[in-house]
Amino acid sequence: MITIKSEREIEVMKESGAILASIHEQLADFIKVGTNLMEIEKFVKDKIEAAGGVAAQIGFDVEVMVYPYATCTSLNDEICHGLPRDYKLVNGDLIKVDFCVDYKGGISDSCWAYGVGELDPEVARLREVTLKALYLGIEQARDGNRIGDIGHAIQTYVEEAGFSVVEEFVGHGIGPTIHEDPMIPHYGQKGKGKRLKKGMTITIEPMINLGKRYVMIDDNNFTARTYDGSICCQFEHSLVITDGEPIITTKQSKE
């Protein structure tokens, strides 16, 4: 069921998003060559709790497990759902850190991709294209538009740039739980799909591959990675649909 949020609900989601965004800003300085993925996990969890929030992913039922971590840390060819583990980042890694914050019942969700040291030029270009694709999708997220308008804007730009859009994982409604209707594909046809309405809260989170779009799932039945071993990049924001420009609840101060 798609829900329209009240002003009170939106305000607390903004507060939650501000906490999340500030942690991503701090991660930009924390993540470097030699940083362990478990250090990232601890850093994020501690920061959420210090701000009075709850790491919303901990205890979330993902069918194959009750998720035990505050973050998903997806490395290089991992598309999403990468598990924190004992791994030290090396020069050239692309690490995607995805987490959710529950603050006073307001949920926020954002993933950010961090380059470690010096990225390969084509991976750096992938990162730039993925970030711009996110914003192109956000531009279409307004009252009266269709869900397909978001996906069409993203897919058209990405494929013209020579990359591919993962289709198996999509954005979603958010609040008061992490995943709600509607689903928000990052591909599609303009003018198709459910109509967006003021007060809806959604995520847009394109996962873009350097190679082919195809996906494989690890033996843990949870972590997704590119079938051809190519690098994947992802950025994600939570936002509120308005009758004008959407409100990005997880917007970072540098944006």
PyRosetta script that sets phi, psi and omega in degrees:
from pyrosetta import init, pose_from_sequence

init()
pose = pose_from_sequence("MITIKSEREIEVMKESGAILASIHEQLADFIKVGTNLMEIEKFVKDKIEAAGGVAAQIGFDVEVMVYPYATCTSLNDEICHGLPRDYKLVNGDLIKVDFCVDYKGGISDSCWAYGVGELDPEVARLREVTLKALYLGIEQARDGNRIGDIGHAIQTYVEEAGFSVVEEFVGHGIGPTIHEDPMIPHYGQKGKGKRLKKGMTITIEPMINLGKRYVMIDDNNFTARTYDGSICCQFEHSLVITDGEPIITTKQSKE")
pose.set_psi(1, 133.1)
pose.set_omega(1, 177.8)
pose.set_phi(2, -87.3)
pose.set_psi(2, 129.0)
pose.set_omega(2, -178.5)
pose.set_phi(3, -112.8)
pose.set_psi(3, 147.5)
pose.set_omega(3, 173.0)
pose.set_phi(4, -100.6)
pose.set_psi(4, 125.6)
pose.set_omega(4, -174.1)
pose.set_phi(5, -85.1)
pose.set_psi(5, 147.1)
pose.set_omega(5, 176.2)
pose.set_phi(6, -78.1)
pose.set_psi(6, 167.4)
pose.set_omega(6, 177.0)
pose.set_phi(7, -61.1)
pose.set_psi(7, -38.1)
pose.set_omega(7, 178.6)
pose.set_phi(8, -63.5)
pose.set_psi(8, -44.3)
pose.set_omega(8, 179.1)
pose.set_phi(9, -63.4)
pose.set_psi(9, -40.2)
pose.set_omega(9, -179.8)
pose.set_phi(10, -66.2)
pose.set_psi(10, -39.8)
pose.set_omega(10, -179.1)
pose.set_phi(11, -63.5)
pose.set_psi(11, -41.5)
pose.set_omega(11, -179.0)
pose.set_phi(12, -73.2)
pose.set_psi(12, -28.6)
pose.set_omega(12, 174.1)
pose.set_phi(13, -68.2)
pose.set_psi(13, -33.5)
pose.set_omega(13, 174.5)
pose.set_phi(14, -64.8)
pose.set_psi(14, -41.7)
pose.set_omega(14, 178.9)
pose.set_phi(15, -63.7)
pose.set_psi(15, -43.6)
pose.set_omega(15, 177.4)
pose.set_phi(16, -60.9)
pose.set_psi(16, -44.9)
pose.set_omega(16, -179.4)
pose.set_phi(17, -63.5)
pose.set_psi(17, -35.3)
pose.set_omega(17, 178.9)
pose.set_phi(18, -65.3)
pose.set_psi(18, -38.4)
pose.set_omega(18, 176.3)
pose.set_phi(19, -62.9)
pose.set_psi(19, -47.8)
pose.set_omega(19, -178.7)
pose.set_phi(20, -61.1)
pose.set_psi(20, -46.9)
pose.set_omega(20, -178.5)
pose.set_phi(21, -60.3)
pose.set_psi(21, -39.5)
pose.set_omega(21, -179.1)
pose.set_phi(22, -65.4)
pose.set_psi(22, -34.0)
pose.set_omega(22, 178.8)
pose.set_phi(23, -70.0)
pose.set_psi(23, -40.7)
pose.set_omega(23, 175.7)
pose.set_phi(24, -60.8)
pose.set_psi(24, -39.6)
pose.set_omega(24, 178.2)
pose.set_phi(25, -61.4)
pose.set_psi(25, -39.6)
pose.set_omega(25, 178.6)
pose.set_phi(26, -71.4)
pose.set_psi(26, -31.8)
pose.set_omega(26, 177.6)
pose.set_phi(27, -63.3)
pose.set_psi(27, -30.6)
pose.set_omega(27, -179.3)
pose.set_phi(28, -58.1)
pose.set_psi(28, -33.0)
pose.set_omega(28, 177.3)
pose.set_phi(29, -90.0)
pose.set_psi(29, -27.8)
pose.set_omega(29, -176.3)
pose.set_phi(30, -74.6)
pose.set_psi(30, -37.5)
pose.set_omega(30, -175.1)
pose.set_phi(31, -80.5)
pose.set_psi(31, 125.4)
pose.set_omega(31, 179.9)
pose.set_phi(32, -159.4)
pose.set_psi(32, 175.3)
pose.set_omega(32, 176.6)
pose.set_phi(33, -56.1)
pose.set_psi(33, 129.1)
pose.set_omega(33, 179.3)
pose.set_phi(34, 97.0)
pose.set_psi(34, -13.3)
pose.set_omega(34, 177.8)
pose.set_phi(35, -67.8)
pose.set_psi(35, 131.8)
pose.set_omega(35, 179.3)
pose.set_phi(36, -86.6)
pose.set_psi(36, 142.0)
pose.set_omega(36, 179.3)
pose.set_phi(37, -59.4)
pose.set_psi(37, -31.8)
pose.set_omega(37, 177.5)
pose.set_phi(38, -71.2)
pose.set_psi(38, -27.1)
pose.set_omega(38, 173.9)
pose.set_phi(39, -68.7)
pose.set_psi(39, -37.6)
pose.set_omega(39, 176.3)
pose.set_phi(40, -63.5)
pose.set_psi(40, -45.4)
pose.set_omega(40, 178.4)
pose.set_phi(41, -56.3)
pose.set_psi(41, -49.7)
pose.set_omega(41, -179.1)
pose.set_phi(42, -64.8)
pose.set_psi(42, -41.3)
pose.set_omega(42, 179.9)
pose.set_phi(43, -58.4)
pose.set_psi(43, -48.0)
pose.set_omega(43, -178.0)
pose.set_phi(44, -66.2)
pose.set_psi(44, -47.7)
pose.set_omega(44, -178.8)
pose.set_phi(45, -59.8)
pose.set_psi(45, -45.1)
pose.set_omega(45, -179.2)
pose.set_phi(46, -63.7)
pose.set_psi(46, -40.8)
pose.set_omega(46, -179.1)
pose.set_phi(47, -67.0)
pose.set_psi(47, -40.6)
pose.set_omega(47, 178.1)
pose.set_phi(48, -60.5)
pose.set_psi(48, -47.8)
pose.set_omega(48, -176.4)
pose.set_phi(49, -69.2)
pose.set_psi(49, -34.9)
pose.set_omega(49, 177.9)
pose.set_phi(50, -64.3)
pose.set_psi(50, -27.9)
pose.set_omega(50, 179.1)
pose.set_phi(51, -86.2)
pose.set_psi(51, 1.6)
pose.set_omega(51, 179.7)
pose.set_phi(52, 87.7)
pose.set_psi(52, 11.8)
pose.set_omega(52, -179.5)
pose.set_phi(53, -100.6)
pose.set_psi(53, -179.3)
pose.set_omega(53, 178.1)
pose.set_phi(54, -124.7)
pose.set_psi(54, 136.2)
pose.set_omega(54, 174.9)
pose.set_phi(55, -73.4)
pose.set_psi(55, 100.7)
pose.set_omega(55, -166.5)
pose.set_phi(56, -69.0)
pose.set_psi(56, -20.6)
pose.set_omega(56, -178.8)
pose.set_phi(57, -76.3)
pose.set_psi(57, -24.6)
pose.set_omega(57, -179.7)
pose.set_phi(58, -66.1)
pose.set_psi(58, 124.0)
pose.set_omega(58, -178.8)
pose.set_phi(59, 87.8)
pose.set_psi(59, 0.9)
pose.set_omega(59, -179.5)
pose.set_phi(60, -74.7)
pose.set_psi(60, 130.0)
pose.set_omega(60, -178.2)
pose.set_phi(61, -80.9)
pose.set_psi(61, 111.4)
pose.set_omega(61, -179.9)
pose.set_phi(62, -108.6)
pose.set_psi(62, 27.3)
pose.set_omega(62, 176.7)
pose.set_phi(63, 74.4)
pose.set_psi(63, -53.1)
pose.set_omega(63, -178.9)
pose.set_phi(64, -83.8)
pose.set_psi(64, -13.1)
pose.set_omega(64, 178.9)
pose.set_phi(65, -167.0)
pose.set_psi(65, 162.9)
pose.set_omega(65, 164.9)
pose.set_phi(66, -90.4)
pose.set_psi(66, 115.1)
pose.set_omega(66, -167.1)
pose.set_phi(67, -65.6)
pose.set_psi(67, 128.7)
pose.set_omega(67, -173.7)
pose.set_phi(68, -97.8)
pose.set_psi(68, -1.7)
pose.set_omega(68, -171.1)
pose.set_phi(69, -115.6)
pose.set_psi(69, 158.0)
pose.set_omega(69, 175.0)
pose.set_phi(70, -78.1)
pose.set_psi(70, -25.0)
pose.set_omega(70, -174.0)
pose.set_phi(71, -126.2)
pose.set_psi(71, 159.5)
pose.set_omega(71, 157.0)
pose.set_phi(72, -108.1)
pose.set_psi(72, 129.5)
pose.set_omega(72, 179.4)
pose.set_phi(73, -120.9)
pose.set_psi(73, 101.7)
pose.set_omega(73, -173.5)
pose.set_phi(74, -104.1)
pose.set_psi(74, 123.2)
pose.set_omega(74, -170.0)
pose.set_phi(75, -108.0)
pose.set_psi(75, 127.8)
pose.set_omega(75, 170.9)
pose.set_phi(76, 53.7)
pose.set_psi(76, -102.5)
pose.set_omega(76, -176.2)
pose.set_phi(77, -81.2)
pose.set_psi(77, -4.5)
pose.set_omega(77, 174.8)
pose.set_phi(78, -74.1)
pose.set_psi(78, 124.8)
pose.set_omega(78, -177.0)
pose.set_phi(79, -78.0)
pose.set_psi(79, -49.3)
pose.set_omega(79, -179.8)
pose.set_phi(80, -163.3)
pose.set_psi(80, 169.9)
pose.set_omega(80, 176.6)
pose.set_phi(81, 64.1)
pose.set_psi(81, 27.7)
pose.set_omega(81, 172.9)
pose.set_phi(82, -69.6)
pose.set_psi(82, 136.7)
pose.set_omega(82, -177.1)
pose.set_phi(83, -90.2)
pose.set_psi(83, 137.5)
pose.set_omega(83, 170.8)
pose.set_phi(84, -56.3)
pose.set_psi(84, 138.4)
pose.set_omega(84, -180.0)
pose.set_phi(85, -158.2)
pose.set_psi(85, 177.3)
pose.set_omega(85, -177.8)
pose.set_phi(86, -79.6)
pose.set_psi(86, 85.6)
pose.set_omega(86, 178.3)
pose.set_phi(87, -142.4)
pose.set_psi(87, 130.1)
pose.set_omega(87, 177.3)
pose.set_phi(88, -96.9)
pose.set_psi(88, 127.1)
pose.set_omega(88, -177.6)
pose.set_phi(89, -62.9)
pose.set_psi(89, 142.7)
pose.set_omega(89, 178.7)
pose.set_phi(90, -119.7)
pose.set_psi(90, 163.5)
pose.set_omega(90, 179.9)
pose.set_phi(91, -55.3)
pose.set_psi(91, 131.0)
pose.set_omega(91, 178.7)
pose.set_phi(92, 95.3)
pose.set_psi(92, -9.2)
pose.set_omega(92, 177.6)
pose.set_phi(93, -66.4)
pose.set_psi(93, 147.4)
pose.set_omega(93, 169.1)
pose.set_phi(94, -115.8)
pose.set_psi(94, 113.8)
pose.set_omega(94, -176.2)
pose.set_phi(95, -112.6)
pose.set_psi(95, 128.5)
pose.set_omega(95, 177.2)
pose.set_phi(96, -105.5)
pose.set_psi(96, 121.9)
pose.set_omega(96, -178.7)
pose.set_phi(97, -111.4)
pose.set_psi(97, 117.3)
pose.set_omega(97, -174.9)
pose.set_phi(98, -121.1)
pose.set_psi(98, 128.2)
pose.set_omega(98, 177.1)
pose.set_phi(99, -155.5)
pose.set_psi(99, 165.2)
pose.set_omega(99, -177.7)
pose.set_phi(100, -125.6)
pose.set_psi(100, 146.9)
pose.set_omega(100, 177.5)
pose.set_phi(101, -121.5)
pose.set_psi(101, 132.4)
pose.set_omega(101, 170.7)
pose.set_phi(102, -108.2)
pose.set_psi(102, 115.4)
pose.set_omega(102, 178.3)
pose.set_phi(103, -127.1)
pose.set_psi(103, 111.5)
pose.set_omega(103, -178.5)
pose.set_phi(104, 54.8)
pose.set_psi(104, 32.8)
pose.set_omega(104, -179.9)
pose.set_phi(105, 89.7)
pose.set_psi(105, -7.4)
pose.set_omega(105, 177.2)
pose.set_phi(106, -89.5)
pose.set_psi(106, 129.0)
pose.set_omega(106, -176.3)
pose.set_phi(107, -105.1)
pose.set_psi(107, 138.7)
pose.set_omega(107, 172.2)
pose.set_phi(108, -133.8)
pose.set_psi(108, 153.1)
pose.set_omega(108, -173.8)
pose.set_phi(109, -148.0)
pose.set_psi(109, 124.7)
pose.set_omega(109, 179.5)
pose.set_phi(110, -154.1)
pose.set_psi(110, 139.4)
pose.set_omega(110, 173.6)
pose.set_phi(111, -117.1)
pose.set_psi(111, 141.7)
pose.set_omega(111, 177.3)
pose.set_phi(112, -134.0)
pose.set_psi(112, 142.9)
pose.set_omega(112, -179.9)
pose.set_phi(113, -101.7)
pose.set_psi(113, 128.6)
pose.set_omega(113, -177.8)
pose.set_phi(114, -117.5)
pose.set_psi(114, 127.7)
pose.set_omega(114, 173.2)
pose.set_phi(115, -84.6)
pose.set_psi(115, 135.7)
pose.set_omega(115, -178.5)
pose.set_phi(116, -102.7)
pose.set_psi(116, 118.7)
pose.set_omega(116, -177.7)
pose.set_phi(117, 65.8)
pose.set_psi(117, -129.7)
pose.set_omega(117, -177.9)
pose.set_phi(118, -106.0)
pose.set_psi(118, 117.2)
pose.set_omega(118, -179.8)
pose.set_phi(119, -79.4)
pose.set_psi(119, 149.5)
pose.set_omega(119, 167.8)
pose.set_phi(120, -55.8)
pose.set_psi(120, 138.3)
pose.set_omega(120, -175.7)
pose.set_phi(121, -53.8)
pose.set_psi(121, -37.3)
pose.set_omega(121, -179.5)
pose.set_phi(122, -72.7)
pose.set_psi(122, -32.6)
pose.set_omega(122, 175.5)
pose.set_phi(123, -69.8)
pose.set_psi(123, -38.4)
pose.set_omega(123, 176.5)
pose.set_phi(124, -62.6)
pose.set_psi(124, -39.3)
pose.set_omega(124, 177.3)
pose.set_phi(125, -66.9)
pose.set_psi(125, -40.1)
pose.set_omega(125, 176.1)
pose.set_phi(126, -57.7)
pose.set_psi(126, -43.0)
pose.set_omega(126, 179.8)
pose.set_phi(127, -62.1)
pose.set_psi(127, -44.3)
pose.set_omega(127, 179.6)
pose.set_phi(128, -63.7)
pose.set_psi(128, -43.5)
pose.set_omega(128, -179.4)
pose.set_phi(129, -65.2)
pose.set_psi(129, -41.8)
pose.set_omega(129, -179.5)
pose.set_phi(130, -63.4)
pose.set_psi(130, -42.1)
pose.set_omega(130, 179.4)
pose.set_phi(131, -65.2)
pose.set_psi(131, -42.9)
pose.set_omega(131, 178.5)
pose.set_phi(132, -66.0)
pose.set_psi(132, -36.9)
pose.set_omega(132, 177.9)
pose.set_phi(133, -60.3)
pose.set_psi(133, -39.9)
pose.set_omega(133, 176.3)
pose.set_phi(134, -57.1)
pose.set_psi(134, -48.6)
pose.set_omega(134, -177.4)
pose.set_phi(135, -67.2)
pose.set_psi(135, -35.2)
pose.set_omega(135, 177.0)
pose.set_phi(136, -64.4)
pose.set_psi(136, -37.1)
pose.set_omega(136, 175.4)
pose.set_phi(137, -66.9)
pose.set_psi(137, -41.7)
pose.set_omega(137, 179.6)
pose.set_phi(138, -61.5)
pose.set_psi(138, -37.2)
pose.set_omega(138, 179.2)
pose.set_phi(139, -58.0)
pose.set_psi(139, -29.7)
pose.set_omega(139, -177.9)
pose.set_phi(140, -88.2)
pose.set_psi(140, -6.5)
pose.set_omega(140, -174.6)
pose.set_phi(141, -87.9)
pose.set_psi(141, 79.8)
pose.set_omega(141, -179.5)
pose.set_phi(142, -145.4)
pose.set_psi(142, 157.9)
pose.set_omega(142, -176.9)
pose.set_phi(143, -51.6)
pose.set_psi(143, 129.1)
pose.set_omega(143, 177.4)
pose.set_phi(144, 98.0)
pose.set_psi(144, -23.9)
pose.set_omega(144, 176.6)
pose.set_phi(145, -76.6)
pose.set_psi(145, 170.3)
pose.set_omega(145, 179.0)
pose.set_phi(146, -106.2)
pose.set_psi(146, 156.6)
pose.set_omega(146, 177.8)
pose.set_phi(147, -58.6)
pose.set_psi(147, -36.1)
pose.set_omega(147, 178.8)
pose.set_phi(148, -61.5)
pose.set_psi(148, -25.7)
pose.set_omega(148, 178.2)
pose.set_phi(149, -64.1)
pose.set_psi(149, -36.0)
pose.set_omega(149, 178.9)
pose.set_phi(150, -66.2)
pose.set_psi(150, -53.1)
pose.set_omega(150, -178.1)
pose.set_phi(151, -62.3)
pose.set_psi(151, -39.3)
pose.set_omega(151, -179.6)
pose.set_phi(152, -62.9)
pose.set_psi(152, -43.5)
pose.set_omega(152, -179.4)
pose.set_phi(153, -62.5)
pose.set_psi(153, -42.8)
pose.set_omega(153, -179.8)
pose.set_phi(154, -68.0)
pose.set_psi(154, -51.5)
pose.set_omega(154, -175.7)
pose.set_phi(155, -62.0)
pose.set_psi(155, -43.2)
pose.set_omega(155, -178.4)
pose.set_phi(156, -60.3)
pose.set_psi(156, -47.9)
pose.set_omega(156, -178.5)
pose.set_phi(157, -65.2)
pose.set_psi(157, -45.7)
pose.set_omega(157, -176.1)
pose.set_phi(158, -63.9)
pose.set_psi(158, -45.9)
pose.set_omega(158, -177.7)
pose.set_phi(159, -70.0)
pose.set_psi(159, -33.4)
pose.set_omega(159, 174.2)
pose.set_phi(160, -65.2)
pose.set_psi(160, -28.0)
pose.set_omega(160, 177.9)
pose.set_phi(161, -80.5)
pose.set_psi(161, -7.4)
pose.set_omega(161, 176.6)
pose.set_phi(162, 95.0)
pose.set_psi(162, 11.4)
pose.set_omega(162, 179.8)
pose.set_phi(163, -111.4)
pose.set_psi(163, -178.8)
pose.set_omega(163, -177.3)
pose.set_phi(164, -130.9)
pose.set_psi(164, 151.5)
pose.set_omega(164, -177.3)
pose.set_phi(165, -100.2)
pose.set_psi(165, 125.3)
pose.set_omega(165, 173.1)
pose.set_phi(166, -66.9)
pose.set_psi(166, 131.0)
pose.set_omega(166, -176.6)
pose.set_phi(167, -103.5)
pose.set_psi(167, -18.5)
pose.set_omega(167, -174.5)
pose.set_phi(168, -75.4)
pose.set_psi(168, -21.1)
pose.set_omega(168, -178.4)
pose.set_phi(169, -123.6)
pose.set_psi(169, 134.4)
pose.set_omega(169, -169.6)
pose.set_phi(170, -135.1)
pose.set_psi(170, 169.0)
pose.set_omega(170, 170.3)
pose.set_phi(171, -73.8)
pose.set_psi(171, -179.6)
pose.set_omega(171, -170.6)
pose.set_phi(172, -164.3)
pose.set_psi(172, 165.8)
pose.set_omega(172, 168.7)
pose.set_phi(173, -67.8)
pose.set_psi(173, 157.8)
pose.set_omega(173, -177.9)
pose.set_phi(174, -145.5)
pose.set_psi(174, 144.9)
pose.set_omega(174, 176.7)
pose.set_phi(175, 83.2)
pose.set_psi(175, 126.2)
pose.set_omega(175, 7.1)
pose.set_phi(176, -84.5)
pose.set_psi(176, 1.5)
pose.set_omega(176, 172.2)
pose.set_phi(177, -116.3)
pose.set_psi(177, 170.9)
pose.set_omega(177, -173.1)
pose.set_phi(178, -66.7)
pose.set_psi(178, -47.3)
pose.set_omega(178, -176.1)
pose.set_phi(179, -117.3)
pose.set_psi(179, 120.8)
pose.set_omega(179, 177.5)
pose.set_phi(180, -138.7)
pose.set_psi(180, 171.2)
pose.set_omega(180, 170.2)
pose.set_phi(181, -70.7)
pose.set_psi(181, 151.8)
pose.set_omega(181, 1.4)
pose.set_phi(182, -91.1)
pose.set_psi(182, 162.1)
pose.set_omega(182, 171.4)
pose.set_phi(183, -78.8)
pose.set_psi(183, 143.5)
pose.set_omega(183, -175.3)
pose.set_phi(184, -122.3)
pose.set_psi(184, 88.4)
pose.set_omega(184, 178.5)
pose.set_phi(185, -65.9)
pose.set_psi(185, 153.2)
pose.set_omega(185, 177.8)
pose.set_phi(186, -99.9)
pose.set_psi(186, 26.0)
pose.set_omega(186, 175.2)
pose.set_phi(187, -148.4)
pose.set_psi(187, 161.9)
pose.set_omega(187, 177.6)
pose.set_phi(188, 149.4)
pose.set_psi(188, -173.1)
pose.set_omega(188, -177.2)
pose.set_phi(189, -109.1)
pose.set_psi(189, 136.8)
pose.set_omega(189, 177.6)
pose.set_phi(190, -61.1)
pose.set_psi(190, 136.7)
pose.set_omega(190, 177.2)
pose.set_phi(191, 80.2)
pose.set_psi(191, 5.7)
pose.set_omega(191, -180.0)
pose.set_phi(192, -111.4)
pose.set_psi(192, 159.7)
pose.set_omega(192, 176.9)
pose.set_phi(193, 94.7)
pose.set_psi(193, 177.4)
pose.set_omega(193, -179.2)
pose.set_phi(194, -62.3)
pose.set_psi(194, 149.4)
pose.set_omega(194, 179.2)
pose.set_phi(195, -83.0)
pose.set_psi(195, 137.0)
pose.set_omega(195, 177.6)
pose.set_phi(196, -80.2)
pose.set_psi(196, 141.5)
pose.set_omega(196, -177.5)
pose.set_phi(197, -130.6)
pose.set_psi(197, 147.0)
pose.set_omega(197, 177.8)
pose.set_phi(198, -53.8)
pose.set_psi(198, 132.4)
pose.set_omega(198, 179.5)
pose.set_phi(199, 98.1)
pose.set_psi(199, -10.4)
pose.set_omega(199, 173.2)
pose.set_phi(200, -72.7)
pose.set_psi(200, 145.1)
pose.set_omega(200, 176.9)
pose.set_phi(201, -123.0)
pose.set_psi(201, 127.6)
pose.set_omega(201, -172.7)
pose.set_phi(202, -139.5)
pose.set_psi(202, 168.3)
pose.set_omega(202, 167.1)
pose.set_phi(203, -114.4)
pose.set_psi(203, 149.0)
pose.set_omega(203, 168.7)
pose.set_phi(204, -123.3)
pose.set_psi(204, 127.2)
pose.set_omega(204, -169.9)
pose.set_phi(205, -149.8)
pose.set_psi(205, 63.6)
pose.set_omega(205, -176.3)
pose.set_phi(206, -58.9)
pose.set_psi(206, 133.7)
pose.set_omega(206, 173.0)
pose.set_phi(207, -110.1)
pose.set_psi(207, 115.2)
pose.set_omega(207, -170.0)
pose.set_phi(208, -119.1)
pose.set_psi(208, 129.4)
pose.set_omega(208, -177.0)
pose.set_phi(209, -100.3)
pose.set_psi(209, 143.1)
pose.set_omega(209, 174.0)
pose.set_phi(210, -67.5)
pose.set_psi(210, -32.6)
pose.set_omega(210, 179.5)
pose.set_phi(211, -107.8)
pose.set_psi(211, -136.7)
pose.set_omega(211, -179.7)
pose.set_phi(212, -71.5)
pose.set_psi(212, 161.4)
pose.set_omega(212, -175.1)
pose.set_phi(213, -79.6)
pose.set_psi(213, -9.9)
pose.set_omega(213, -167.0)
pose.set_phi(214, -72.2)
pose.set_psi(214, 151.8)
pose.set_omega(214, -167.8)
pose.set_phi(215, -121.9)
pose.set_psi(215, 145.8)
pose.set_omega(215, 167.1)
pose.set_phi(216, -129.8)
pose.set_psi(216, 154.5)
pose.set_omega(216, -178.0)
pose.set_phi(217, -111.5)
pose.set_psi(217, 133.9)
pose.set_omega(217, 179.9)
pose.set_phi(218, -65.4)
pose.set_psi(218, 170.3)
pose.set_omega(218, -179.9)
pose.set_phi(219, -62.2)
pose.set_psi(219, -18.9)
pose.set_omega(219, 177.0)
pose.set_phi(220, -76.7)
pose.set_psi(220, -0.9)
pose.set_omega(220, 178.8)
pose.set_phi(221, 61.7)
pose.set_psi(221, 23.9)
pose.set_omega(221, -176.6)
pose.set_phi(222, -137.4)
pose.set_psi(222, -50.8)
pose.set_omega(222, -176.8)
pose.set_phi(223, -74.0)
pose.set_psi(223, 128.0)
pose.set_omega(223, 178.7)
pose.set_phi(224, -103.4)
pose.set_psi(224, 140.1)
pose.set_omega(224, 176.5)
pose.set_phi(225, -140.5)
pose.set_psi(225, 165.2)
pose.set_omega(225, -178.9)
pose.set_phi(226, -68.4)
pose.set_psi(226, 140.5)
pose.set_omega(226, -177.6)
pose.set_phi(227, -66.4)
pose.set_psi(227, -34.0)
pose.set_omega(227, -176.6)
pose.set_phi(228, -95.5)
pose.set_psi(228, 5.4)
pose.set_omega(228, 177.6)
pose.set_phi(229, 79.6)
pose.set_psi(229, 7.5)
pose.set_omega(229, 180.0)
pose.set_phi(230, -76.5)
pose.set_psi(230, 162.7)
pose.set_omega(230, -179.6)
pose.set_phi(231, -73.1)
pose.set_psi(231, 142.4)
pose.set_omega(231, 173.5)
pose.set_phi(232, -118.6)
pose.set_psi(232, 143.8)
pose.set_omega(232, 175.4)
pose.set_phi(233, -123.9)
pose.set_psi(233, 148.1)
pose.set_omega(233, 177.4)
pose.set_phi(234, -144.1)
pose.set_psi(234, 139.2)
pose.set_omega(234, 166.9)
pose.set_phi(235, -130.9)
pose.set_psi(235, 148.8)
pose.set_omega(235, -178.3)
pose.set_phi(236, -146.6)
pose.set_psi(236, 140.1)
pose.set_omega(236, 170.4)
pose.set_phi(237, -129.5)
pose.set_psi(237, 153.0)
pose.set_omega(237, 166.5)
pose.set_phi(238, -97.5)
pose.set_psi(238, 144.4)
pose.set_omega(238, -177.2)
pose.set_phi(239, -151.6)
pose.set_psi(239, 161.6)
pose.set_omega(239, 179.3)
pose.set_phi(240, -112.6)
pose.set_psi(240, 129.4)
pose.set_omega(240, 176.2)
pose.set_phi(241, -76.1)
pose.set_psi(241, 131.2)
pose.set_omega(241, 176.0)
pose.set_phi(242, -126.3)
pose.set_psi(242, -177.1)
pose.set_omega(242, 176.0)
pose.set_phi(243, -85.2)
pose.set_psi(243, 5.1)
pose.set_omega(243, 173.9)
pose.set_phi(244, -133.5)
pose.set_psi(244, -136.1)
pose.set_omega(244, 177.2)
pose.set_phi(245, -66.1)
pose.set_psi(245, 140.3)
pose.set_omega(245, 178.6)
pose.set_phi(246, -66.8)
pose.set_psi(246, 154.4)
pose.set_omega(246, 174.7)
pose.set_phi(247, -92.7)
pose.set_psi(247, 117.9)
pose.set_omega(247, 177.2)
pose.set_phi(248, -86.8)
pose.set_psi(248, 107.5)
pose.set_omega(248, -174.9)
pose.set_phi(249, -74.2)
pose.set_psi(249, -21.9)
pose.set_omega(249, -178.1)
pose.set_phi(250, -105.6)
pose.set_psi(250, 21.0)
pose.set_omega(250, -177.9)
pose.set_phi(251, -65.1)
pose.set_psi(251, 133.6)
pose.set_omega(251, 178.0)
pose.set_phi(252, -89.6)
pose.set_psi(252, 153.6)
pose.set_omega(252, -173.7)
pose.set_phi(253, -63.5)
pose.set_psi(253, -26.6)
pose.set_omega(253, -178.7)
pose.set_phi(254, -78.0)
pose.set_psi(254, -12.2)
pose.set_omega(254, -176.7)
pose.set_phi(255, -80.5)
pose.dump_pdb("model.pdb")
